[in-house]
Amino acid sequence: MQEQKFYNLTNPQKSIWVTEEYFKGSAINNICGTALIREKVNLRLLEKSIIQVLKNNDIFKIKLCLNDSNVEQYVSDYINSDIVYLYAKNYRDFERIKNEIVAKPFHLLNSHPYNFYIITFPNGNAAFCLNIHHILADSWTLGFLSKQVVKTYCALLQIDIPYEYE
């Protein structure tokens, strides 16, 4: 078995950690990105796309731990590929669901501080949502990962990527 390597937090991560400690138990450092697909969605392929993006990005393997009272990070062998399915009756309900998702605080130590969601609508449309702690990602990262999910989904559907996602 390979020995686990631990890494110091970057200076921006340290700043986020201090904020997290000050506002302990809150969702102050959560960032959430959502992409709405306004057409009938193949949920099996969308889930497969999300899992592929999870596997292709090491950010989803990072965990935090305490070593001698110091917060450090390490790369886990595992990802959290459990996608939560939710149902929205309409777009107002969708907004409520998004607000509830981003308001849930993460347990940061020895866990994966992110969750992927697929939200379905009565008309067959769907959205995917990534709620992630800011210690791992920023808003640019959310856009990058969303584009990866869309590109992978379109490739699995064997269709061209819509212009706005290129």
Backbone as ProteinMPNN parsed JSONL, in Angstrom:
{"seq_chain_A": "MQEQKFYNLTNPQKSIWVTEEYFKGSAINNICGTALIREKVNLRLLEKSIIQVLKNNDIFKIKLCLNDSNVEQYVSDYINSDIVYLYAKNYRDFERIKNEIVAKPFHLLNSHPYNFYIITFPNGNAAFCLNIHHILADSWTLGFLSKQVVKTYCALLQIDIPYEYE", "coords_chain_A": {"N_chain_A": [[0.827, -1.184, 0.0], [0.504, 2.211, -0.83], [2.062, 5.029, 0.696], [0.307, 7.767, 2.089], [0.393, 11.073, 0.809], [0.644, 14.362, 2.055], [-0.342, 17.747, 1.653], [0.339, 21.218, 2.01], [-2.11, 23.798, 2.456], [-2.88, 26.176, -0.098], [-2.163, 29.729, -0.154], [-4.561, 31.225, -0.805], [-6.444, 29.182, -0.171], [-5.957, 28.903, 2.567], [-6.925, 31.354, 3.504], [-9.64, 31.058, 2.884], [-10.184, 28.916, 4.565], [-9.864, 30.139, 7.083], [-12.014, 31.925, 7.017], [-14.048, 30.034, 6.921], [-13.776, 28.813, 9.424], [-14.413, 30.96, 11.075], [-17.094, 31.425, 10.435], [-18.301, 29.036, 11.196], [-20.206, 26.111, 10.499], [-21.84, 27.277, 8.669], [-22.899, 28.027, 5.283], [-21.272, 29.706, 3.922], [-19.045, 29.591, 2.225], [-19.82, 28.064, 0.102], [-20.177, 27.42, -3.347], [-22.213, 27.428, -6.16], [-23.169, 26.048, -9.179], [-25.339, 25.921, -11.955], [-26.731, 24.292, -14.741], [-29.166, 24.527, -17.119], [-31.02, 22.422, -19.143], [-32.884, 22.819, -21.818], [-34.538, 20.907, -23.192], [-35.772, 17.616, -23.984], [-34.246, 15.333, -21.887], [-31.792, 12.797, -21.851], [-31.473, 11.015, -19.207], [-29.834, 8.956, -18.284], [-27.567, 9.188, -19.912], [-26.791, 11.776, -19.242], [-26.104, 11.461, -16.538], [-23.994, 9.654, -16.884], [-22.223, 11.336, -18.228], [-21.633, 13.25, -16.248], [-20.361, 11.633, -14.344], [-18.129, 10.867, -15.827], [-16.808, 13.338, -16.078], [-16.283, 13.798, -13.373], [-14.439, 11.717, -12.923], [-12.362, 12.52, -14.589], [-11.208, 14.774, -13.512], [-9.023, 15.738, -11.139], [-9.568, 17.402, -9.006], [-11.826, 16.534, -7.723], [-10.97, 14.544, -6.116], [-9.679, 15.558, -3.982], [-9.217, 15.906, -0.52], [-9.557, 17.226, 2.788], [-7.717, 17.365, 5.854], [-6.857, 17.208, 9.366], [-3.668, 17.558, 10.609], [-1.692, 17.367, 13.253], [-2.964, 19.713, 14.278], [-2.853, 21.315, 12.055], [-4.325, 22.219, 8.998], [-4.404, 20.236, 6.218], [-4.145, 18.984, 2.849], [-5.001, 16.166, 0.821], [-4.781, 13.703, -1.781], [-7.319, 11.652, -2.534], [-8.088, 8.203, -3.247], [-10.54, 7.897, -4.226], [-13.662, 9.12, -5.591], [-16.609, 11.053, -5.005], [-19.202, 9.827, -6.452], [-21.884, 9.806, -6.255], [-24.819, 10.847, -7.439], [-27.339, 13.103, -6.816], [-30.754, 12.927, -7.313], [-33.363, 15.13, -8.012], [-36.665, 16.549, -8.106], [-38.402, 19.037, -9.819], [-41.346, 20.872, -9.796], [-41.916, 23.082, -11.308], [-40.425, 26.122, -12.683], [-40.211, 27.991, -10.632], [-40.199, 26.346, -8.398], [-37.819, 25.065, -8.974], [-35.973, 27.164, -8.545], [-36.266, 27.434, -5.773], [-35.303, 24.928, -4.951], [-32.608, 25.095, -5.815], [-31.706, 27.152, -4.112], [-31.963, 25.873, -1.628], [-30.085, 23.824, -1.956], [-27.57, 25.185, -2.132], [-27.47, 26.268, 0.38], [-26.782, 24.317, 2.194], [-24.406, 23.427, 4.504], [-21.067, 22.135, 4.176], [-19.313, 19.323, 5.491], [-16.044, 19.549, 6.086], [-13.672, 18.103, 6.705], [-11.929, 15.185, 5.878], [-13.754, 14.382, 3.914], [-15.643, 14.597, 0.847], [-16.063, 17.697, -0.318], [-18.326, 18.464, -2.085], [-21.211, 18.184, -4.198], [-23.068, 16.672, -6.775], [-26.028, 17.266, -8.58], [-28.972, 16.198, -10.274], [-31.691, 17.666, -11.645], [-34.978, 17.18, -12.42], [-37.746, 17.939, -14.615], [-41.334, 18.171, -15.178], [-41.816, 18.254, -17.959], [-39.782, 16.831, -19.166], [-37.412, 18.187, -19.484], [-34.256, 19.031, -17.943], [-31.852, 19.786, -15.37], [-28.456, 20.173, -14.386], [-26.515, 20.383, -11.467], [-23.846, 21.64, -9.627], [-22.697, 21.793, -6.467], [-20.189, 23.087, -4.618], [-17.454, 23.388, -2.36], [-15.751, 26.427, -1.784], [-13.071, 26.186, -1.153], [-12.074, 24.286, -2.791], [-12.707, 25.077, -5.394], [-13.53, 27.702, -7.79], [-15.66, 30.231, -9.294], [-14.969, 30.298, -11.991], [-13.995, 27.716, -12.37], [-16.375, 26.269, -12.031], [-17.78, 27.0, -14.365], [-16.048, 25.939, -16.299], [-16.175, 23.164, -15.677], [-18.905, 22.696, -16.098], [-19.093, 23.13, -18.85], [-17.555, 20.962, -19.678], [-19.212, 18.831, -18.883], [-21.443, 19.292, -20.565], [-20.248, 19.066, -23.123], [-19.391, 16.395, -23.035], [-21.844, 15.099, -22.694], [-23.157, 15.831, -25.1], [-21.445, 14.563, -26.908], [-21.901, 11.881, -26.229], [-24.552, 11.716, -26.983], [-24.141, 11.999, -29.596], [-24.328, 14.419, -31.021], [-23.913, 17.74, -32.358], [-22.205, 20.24, -30.474], [-24.004, 22.788, -28.93], [-23.735, 26.179, -30.023], [-23.371, 28.162, -27.982], [-21.957, 26.826, -26.015], [-19.437, 26.324, -26.848]], "CA_chain_A": [[0.0, 0.0, 0.0], [1.286, 3.433, -0.974], [1.906, 5.973, 1.795], [-0.458, 8.972, 1.74], [1.13, 12.336, 0.836], [-0.15, 15.494, 2.493], [0.121, 19.001, 1.078], [-0.142, 22.429, 2.662], [-3.077, 24.581, 1.708], [-2.348, 27.375, -0.74], [-2.541, 30.925, 0.602], [-6.006, 31.468, -0.937], [-7.172, 28.167, 0.595], [-5.831, 29.248, 3.987], [-7.852, 32.453, 3.74], [-10.985, 30.465, 2.867], [-10.301, 28.117, 5.786], [-10.072, 31.066, 8.203], [-13.415, 32.368, 6.9], [-14.874, 28.874, 7.278], [-13.712, 28.65, 10.878], [-15.113, 32.083, 11.695], [-18.525, 31.22, 10.191], [-18.464, 27.581, 11.333], [-21.564, 25.6, 10.395], [-22.609, 28.006, 7.659], [-22.605, 27.685, 3.887], [-20.722, 30.948, 3.376], [-18.054, 29.322, 1.184], [-20.358, 27.213, -0.964], [-20.483, 28.017, -4.637], [-23.114, 26.502, -6.827], [-23.421, 26.335, -10.584], [-26.423, 25.124, -12.509], [-26.962, 24.389, -16.187], [-30.51, 24.08, -17.459], [-31.112, 21.866, -20.493], [-34.266, 23.08, -22.212], [-35.017, 19.903, -24.135], [-35.91, 16.312, -23.325], [-32.904, 14.901, -21.506], [-31.51, 11.391, -21.606], [-30.901, 11.081, -17.857], [-28.759, 7.964, -18.166], [-26.373, 9.758, -20.538], [-26.364, 12.93, -18.458], [-25.398, 10.921, -15.377], [-22.726, 9.109, -17.377], [-21.378, 12.498, -18.532], [-21.17, 13.816, -14.977], [-19.395, 10.697, -13.749], [-16.896, 10.963, -16.618], [-16.145, 14.581, -15.674], [-15.754, 13.547, -12.024], [-13.252, 10.864, -13.033], [-11.307, 13.183, -15.358], [-10.716, 15.974, -12.831], [-8.477, 15.384, -9.826], [-10.133, 18.266, -7.965], [-12.849, 15.782, -7.017], [-10.313, 13.575, -5.23], [-9.024, 16.278, -2.887], [-9.843, 15.915, 0.8], [-8.828, 17.969, 3.816], [-7.587, 16.678, 7.144], [-6.045, 17.875, 10.377], [-2.432, 16.89, 11.02], [-1.089, 18.183, 14.317], [-3.707, 20.985, 14.31], [-2.717, 22.026, 10.778], [-5.176, 21.714, 7.927], [-3.657, 19.846, 5.027], [-4.959, 18.321, 1.836], [-4.429, 14.98, 0.202], [-5.534, 13.19, -2.921], [-7.96, 10.379, -2.223], [-8.206, 7.272, -4.371], [-11.958, 7.788, -4.566], [-14.486, 10.301, -5.813], [-18.018, 10.907, -4.638], [-19.946, 9.796, -7.714], [-23.314, 9.701, -5.956], [-25.55, 11.989, -7.97], [-28.643, 13.229, -6.161], [-31.841, 13.284, -8.223], [-34.452, 15.911, -7.427], [-37.745, 16.833, -9.047], [-38.984, 20.376, -9.704], [-42.67, 20.95, -10.428], [-41.884, 24.205, -12.247], [-39.179, 26.864, -12.542], [-40.184, 28.602, -9.301], [-39.767, 25.253, -7.526], [-36.408, 24.889, -9.316], [-35.226, 28.206, -7.83], [-36.299, 27.063, -4.363], [-34.396, 23.784, -4.795], [-31.23, 25.605, -5.92], [-31.397, 27.887, -2.872], [-31.777, 24.888, -0.558], [-28.83, 23.114, -2.203], [-26.403, 26.011, -1.808], [-27.518, 26.632, 1.801], [-26.345, 23.202, 3.035], [-22.961, 23.47, 4.764], [-20.279, 20.913, 3.99], [-18.342, 18.882, 6.491], [-14.837, 19.658, 5.26], [-12.561, 17.206, 7.006], [-11.994, 13.786, 5.447], [-14.93, 14.131, 3.085], [-15.623, 15.296, -0.44], [-16.94, 18.857, -0.15], [-19.084, 18.805, -3.287], [-22.3, 17.282, -4.573], [-23.716, 16.876, -8.06], [-27.462, 17.026, -8.581], [-29.737, 16.283, -11.515], [-33.037, 18.104, -11.313], [-35.851, 16.904, -13.556], [-38.991, 18.7, -14.737], [-42.426, 17.366, -15.749], [-41.778, 18.246, -19.422], [-38.633, 16.072, -19.651], [-36.199, 18.99, -19.364], [-33.511, 18.746, -16.715], [-30.709, 20.642, -15.058], [-27.481, 19.58, -13.478], [-26.079, 21.382, -10.508], [-22.687, 21.285, -8.815], [-22.474, 22.596, -5.277], [-18.827, 22.743, -4.213], [-16.864, 24.335, -1.42], [-14.808, 27.354, -2.42], [-11.693, 25.775, -0.876], [-11.677, 23.444, -3.93], [-13.02, 25.618, -6.717], [-14.077, 29.05, -7.888], [-16.72, 30.293, -10.3], [-14.402, 29.925, -13.297], [-13.953, 26.257, -12.373], [-17.734, 25.784, -12.265], [-18.059, 27.16, -15.79], [-15.217, 24.963, -17.014], [-16.718, 21.822, -15.456], [-20.207, 22.634, -16.767], [-18.821, 22.949, -20.286], [-17.115, 19.58, -19.861], [-20.393, 17.957, -18.804], [-22.236, 19.492, -21.78], [-19.511, 18.48, -24.252], [-19.435, 14.936, -22.904], [-23.236, 14.707, -22.937], [-23.404, 15.95, -26.543], [-20.684, 13.501, -27.581], [-22.613, 10.62, -26.007], [-25.759, 11.789, -27.813], [-23.646, 12.101, -30.97], [-24.84, 15.638, -31.642], [-22.993, 18.878, -32.281], [-22.322, 21.064, -29.275], [-24.631, 24.084, -29.22], [-22.777, 27.261, -30.177], [-23.07, 28.886, -26.746], [-21.12, 26.032, -25.12], [-18.107, 26.097, -27.43]], "C_chain_A": [[0.871, 1.247, 0.0], [1.007, 4.388, 0.195], [1.221, 7.25, 1.306], [0.436, 10.206, 1.834], [0.175, 13.454, 1.212], [0.493, 16.77, 1.982], [-0.46, 20.165, 1.866], [-1.23, 23.066, 1.802], [-2.359, 25.735, 1.027], [-2.76, 28.584, 0.097], [-4.02, 31.272, 0.412], [-6.849, 30.443, -0.161], [-7.105, 28.449, 2.093], [-6.801, 30.364, 4.366], [-9.295, 31.947, 3.785], [-11.208, 29.644, 4.133], [-10.564, 29.012, 7.004], [-11.514, 31.572, 8.195], [-14.357, 31.251, 7.334], [-14.908, 28.676, 8.792], [-14.481, 29.751, 11.6], [-16.631, 31.909, 11.593], [-18.869, 29.734, 10.237], [-19.942, 27.167, 11.274], [-22.428, 26.321, 9.376], [-22.207, 27.522, 6.26], [-21.954, 28.87, 3.173], [-19.748, 30.711, 2.214], [-18.539, 28.358, 0.106], [-20.513, 28.033, -2.236], [-21.23, 26.967, -5.443], [-23.327, 26.959, -8.259], [-24.457, 25.383, -11.129], [-26.516, 25.362, -14.004], [-28.316, 23.757, -16.486], [-30.517, 23.613, -18.913], [-32.578, 21.926, -20.899], [-34.685, 22.2, -23.389], [-35.115, 18.588, -23.382], [-34.511, 15.732, -23.112], [-32.86, 13.387, -21.332], [-30.763, 11.334, -20.267], [-29.748, 10.11, -17.665], [-27.464, 8.532, -18.753], [-25.875, 10.997, -19.798], [-25.597, 12.471, -17.22], [-24.034, 10.364, -15.781], [-21.739, 10.233, -17.681], [-20.797, 13.095, -17.257], [-20.114, 12.915, -14.348], [-18.067, 10.736, -14.503], [-16.119, 12.22, -16.243], [-15.565, 14.442, -14.268], [-14.446, 12.759, -12.099], [-12.077, 11.574, -13.703], [-10.684, 14.38, -14.656], [-10.313, 15.644, -11.399], [-9.02, 16.245, -8.696], [-11.145, 17.506, -7.118], [-12.277, 14.693, -6.11], [-9.688, 14.237, -4.007], [-9.879, 16.222, -1.621], [-8.953, 16.714, 1.742], [-8.775, 17.154, 5.093], [-6.787, 17.549, 8.095], [-4.853, 16.989, 10.705], [-1.745, 17.8, 12.02], [-1.658, 19.6, 14.333], [-3.536, 21.835, 13.044], [-3.637, 21.39, 9.747], [-4.294, 21.451, 6.722], [-4.623, 19.182, 4.053], [-4.217, 17.107, 1.298], [-5.329, 14.537, -0.93], [-6.026, 11.796, -2.568], [-7.955, 9.482, -3.461], [-9.621, 7.262, -4.933], [-12.584, 9.151, -4.834], [-15.887, 10.009, -5.277], [-18.82, 10.979, -5.935], [-21.439, 9.581, -7.485], [-24.012, 10.972, -6.415], [-26.95, 11.973, -7.352], [-29.66, 13.669, -7.216], [-32.927, 14.02, -7.448], [-35.469, 16.222, -8.521], [-38.29, 18.224, -8.776], [-40.301, 20.408, -10.459], [-42.717, 22.022, -11.505], [-40.603, 24.997, -11.976], [-39.09, 27.628, -11.216], [-39.696, 27.571, -8.276], [-38.276, 24.973, -7.734], [-35.542, 25.91, -8.564], [-35.161, 27.897, -6.334], [-35.308, 25.939, -4.077], [-32.941, 24.244, -4.85], [-30.816, 26.333, -4.647], [-31.185, 26.94, -1.697], [-30.446, 24.15, -0.715], [-27.639, 23.935, -1.724], [-26.354, 26.383, -0.321], [-27.049, 25.518, 2.733], [-24.838, 23.274, 3.259], [-22.313, 22.102, 4.547], [-19.502, 20.6, 5.259], [-17.032, 18.773, 5.714], [-13.776, 18.602, 5.505], [-12.88, 15.771, 6.599], [-13.278, 13.439, 4.692], [-14.761, 14.871, 1.758], [-16.578, 16.475, -0.352], [-17.557, 19.34, -1.469], [-20.199, 17.787, -3.453], [-22.8, 17.664, -5.961], [-25.176, 16.499, -7.925], [-27.961, 17.016, -10.023], [-31.161, 16.598, -11.087], [-33.902, 17.929, -12.561], [-37.136, 17.724, -13.459], [-40.06, 17.827, -15.374], [-42.366, 17.251, -17.276], [-40.591, 17.478, -20.011], [-37.339, 16.864, -19.671], [-35.495, 18.613, -18.059], [-32.425, 19.794, -16.54], [-29.72, 19.805, -14.275], [-26.884, 20.709, -12.673], [-24.871, 20.82, -9.752], [-22.591, 22.287, -7.676], [-21.128, 22.15, -4.716], [-18.3, 23.802, -3.257], [-15.786, 25.149, -2.126], [-13.345, 26.983, -2.163], [-11.152, 24.888, -1.999], [-11.804, 24.141, -5.274], [-13.491, 27.063, -6.623], [-15.106, 29.073, -9.013], [-16.202, 29.953, -11.692], [-14.374, 28.402, -13.427], [-15.338, 25.677, -12.635], [-18.11, 25.891, -13.735], [-17.308, 26.14, -16.63], [-15.794, 23.556, -16.893], [-18.082, 21.654, -16.125], [-20.039, 22.433, -18.268], [-18.363, 21.524, -20.576], [-18.292, 18.613, -19.815], [-21.208, 18.07, -20.089], [-21.545, 18.864, -22.989], [-19.564, 16.957, -24.213], [-20.833, 14.415, -23.2], [-23.554, 14.757, -24.441], [-22.664, 14.874, -27.329], [-21.382, 12.153, -27.422], [-23.91, 10.565, -26.813], [-25.427, 11.789, -29.308], [-24.308, 13.256, -31.712], [-23.77, 16.716, -31.534], [-23.252, 19.667, -31.016], [-22.99, 22.382, -29.665], [-23.588, 25.19, -29.182], [-22.393, 27.918, -28.846], [-22.198, 28.1, -25.766], [-19.728, 25.812, -25.675], [-17.103, 27.062, -26.849]], "O_chain_A": [[1.853, 1.331, 0.737], [-0.136, 4.535, 0.627], [1.531, 7.749, 0.225], [1.157, 10.376, 2.817], [-0.965, 13.492, 0.748], [1.717, 16.868, 1.888], [-1.599, 20.112, 2.329], [-1.263, 22.892, 0.584], [-1.341, 26.216, 1.525], [-3.621, 28.465, 0.968], [-4.686, 31.591, 1.397], [-7.859, 30.806, 0.442], [-8.089, 28.254, 2.806], [-7.423, 30.318, 5.427], [-10.077, 32.369, 4.637], [-12.295, 29.671, 4.71], [-11.391, 28.68, 7.853], [-12.159, 31.64, 9.241], [-15.343, 31.494, 8.029], [-15.963, 28.402, 9.364], [-15.125, 29.5, 12.619], [-17.363, 32.206, 12.537], [-19.637, 29.241, 9.411], [-20.803, 27.781, 11.905], [-23.612, 26.017, 9.233], [-21.293, 26.714, 6.1], [-22.078, 29.011, 1.957], [-19.642, 31.548, 1.317], [-17.747, 27.89, -0.712], [-20.927, 29.192, -2.2], [-20.91, 25.779, -5.404], [-23.631, 28.125, -8.511], [-24.46, 24.194, -10.812], [-26.394, 26.493, -14.475], [-28.569, 22.601, -16.145], [-30.069, 24.334, -19.804], [-33.407, 21.176, -20.385], [-35.122, 22.687, -24.432], [-34.599, 18.461, -22.272], [-33.706, 15.655, -24.039], [-33.759, 12.782, -20.749], [-29.557, 11.578, -20.213], [-28.788, 10.415, -16.958], [-26.393, 8.377, -18.167], [-24.669, 11.24, -19.734], [-24.553, 13.035, -16.893], [-23.039, 10.585, -15.091], [-20.544, 10.094, -17.418], [-19.608, 13.408, -17.196], [-19.086, 13.397, -13.874], [-17.002, 10.649, -13.892], [-14.897, 12.17, -16.104], [-14.463, 14.925, -14.007], [-13.471, 13.09, -11.425], [-10.922, 11.263, -13.415], [-9.718, 14.95, -15.163], [-11.152, 15.316, -10.56], [-8.937, 15.849, -7.533], [-11.307, 17.796, -5.933], [-13.024, 14.002, -5.417], [-9.221, 13.551, -3.098], [-11.087, 16.456, -1.649], [-7.752, 16.856, 1.515], [-9.668, 16.357, 5.378], [-6.127, 18.502, 7.683], [-5.012, 15.815, 11.039], [-1.271, 18.88, 11.666], [-0.906, 20.573, 14.395], [-4.032, 22.96, 12.985], [-3.713, 20.166, 9.641], [-3.545, 22.317, 6.268], [-5.762, 18.866, 4.395], [-2.988, 17.036, 1.317], [-6.488, 14.942, -1.023], [-5.235, 10.882, -2.335], [-7.831, 9.965, -4.586], [-9.87, 6.685, -5.991], [-12.102, 10.184, -4.37], [-16.282, 8.853, -5.123], [-19.084, 12.065, -6.45], [-22.17, 9.219, -8.407], [-23.812, 12.043, -5.842], [-27.643, 10.955, -7.37], [-29.452, 14.657, -7.921], [-33.35, 13.589, -6.376], [-35.159, 16.162, -9.71], [-38.606, 18.558, -7.634], [-40.367, 20.017, -11.624], [-43.452, 21.903, -12.486], [-39.789, 24.599, -11.142], [-37.987, 27.882, -10.732], [-38.887, 27.883, -7.402], [-37.557, 24.678, -6.779], [-34.5, 25.555, -8.013], [-34.119, 28.078, -5.705], [-34.568, 25.985, -3.095], [-32.129, 23.829, -4.023], [-29.7, 26.15, -4.159], [-30.316, 27.181, -0.859], [-29.761, 23.882, 0.271], [-26.793, 23.429, -0.987], [-25.299, 26.772, 0.18], [-26.926, 25.739, 3.938], [-24.07, 23.191, 2.301], [-22.946, 21.06, 4.717], [-19.09, 21.496, 5.996], [-16.933, 17.979, 4.779], [-13.046, 18.244, 4.58], [-13.934, 15.224, 6.924], [-13.811, 12.338, 4.822], [-13.84, 15.671, 1.589], [-17.793, 16.276, -0.315], [-17.334, 20.471, -1.9], [-20.138, 16.678, -2.921], [-22.937, 18.846, -6.276], [-25.521, 15.535, -7.241], [-27.441, 17.731, -10.879], [-31.756, 15.889, -10.276], [-33.591, 18.466, -13.624], [-37.552, 18.142, -12.379], [-39.736, 16.845, -16.042], [-42.821, 16.25, -17.832], [-40.41, 17.472, -21.229], [-36.268, 16.285, -19.856], [-36.074, 17.961, -17.19], [-32.128, 20.575, -17.445], [-30.092, 18.852, -13.59], [-26.766, 21.841, -13.142], [-24.881, 19.675, -9.301], [-22.425, 23.485, -7.902], [-20.946, 20.98, -4.38], [-18.667, 24.973, -3.346], [-15.023, 24.636, -2.945], [-12.466, 27.431, -2.898], [-9.94, 24.744, -2.155], [-11.067, 23.815, -6.205], [-13.802, 27.575, -5.547], [-15.389, 28.038, -9.616], [-16.935, 29.373, -12.493], [-14.698, 27.865, -14.486], [-15.471, 24.703, -13.375], [-18.699, 24.964, -14.291], [-17.864, 25.551, -17.557], [-15.894, 22.837, -17.887], [-18.381, 20.587, -16.66], [-20.766, 21.65, -18.879], [-18.735, 20.943, -21.595], [-18.363, 17.68, -20.615], [-21.621, 17.054, -20.648], [-22.196, 18.199, -23.794], [-19.76, 16.31, -25.241], [-20.989, 13.401, -23.881], [-24.151, 13.826, -24.982], [-23.193, 14.336, -28.302], [-21.448, 11.371, -28.37], [-24.318, 9.497, -27.271], [-26.297, 11.606, -30.159], [-24.777, 13.118, -32.842], [-22.846, 16.618, -30.727], [-24.386, 19.75, -30.544], [-22.579, 23.02, -30.634], [-22.654, 25.133, -28.382], [-21.218, 28.198, -28.611], [-21.742, 28.666, -24.773], [-18.908, 25.166, -25.023], [-15.928, 27.026, -27.216]]}, "name": "protein", "num_of_chains": 1, "seq": "MQEQKFYNLTNPQKSIWVTEEYFKGSAINNICGTALIREKVNLRLLEKSIIQVLKNNDIFKIKLCLNDSNVEQYVSDYINSDIVYLYAKNYRDFERIKNEIVAKPFHLLNSHPYNFYIITFPNGNAAFCLNIHHILADSWTLGFLSKQVVKTYCALLQIDIPYEYE"}
